Amino acid sequence: MLTFRNTNIFFAALIICLLILQVWFLIPMYIYFSLAALYFLFLCYGSYNVGSNFFMKVLCSANTTEKLIAISFDDGPVQQYTPQVLEVLKEQKVPAAFFCIGKRIVENESLFRQVHEQGHIIGNHSFSHKPLFDLLPAGQMMHDVRMTDAAIKESIGLQPKLFRPPYGITTPAMKKTMIKGGYTAIGWSIRSFDTMAKDEKKLLNKLIRLLRPGAIILLHDTQKITLSILPRFIQAARNEGYEFERLDKLLNVKGYA
Ligand SMILES: [Zn+2]
């Protein structure tokens, strides 16, 4: 299996072999540079593919043949779209997961409580969600993540166990943070790219085309296009025979400590 550990063992063995061979043969430097570049590519692959399980285990779908799926919203809550997203989910009786950003919880506390009170599961999505969050050392990452836990606990009295890596990037520091904090890392099997999408029809068609039993869909309750397609997406998924299950139930994991 392609993991960080196995990759390190493989490259270390390769370097040792080359160093031994160097006793008899001249190994050009570009071979070593090429190996270093290849190693770096492996690390990038592991970091940027949330489902690779390269650095750490991330749950990205449920192992089921039943037509059950879970919908998840990242980066909220925001006044602009979250209330309407909640309204659609209520009307359609769809339970969802909300991976909230800590600073937005603090800024929109009553809205955040509403998300919880409506029966959706809450997950931690870091406090700052800053672009370089994933490069933070474990100590600083833990501090950031704990701040969101504190905001959630202060508001709804619960300690979240589910964590979604910002940008879907994983690192050894994140693995340490997950273990130390007792979190379950949650990814997705369908990335909507709704933050960049412009065409509603294309987005909708893509989501429906990618549906599989056990799928976890990544959306954002910060996007106009997401709010706009949500009722049609729910209806289209149901027309295809899919039912919406809350993410923690679909994956059979504990949402709170
Ligand atoms: Zn995010």
Residues whose N, C-alpha, C, O or C-beta is under 5 A from the ligand:
A	BS01	ZN	D74 D75 P166 Y167
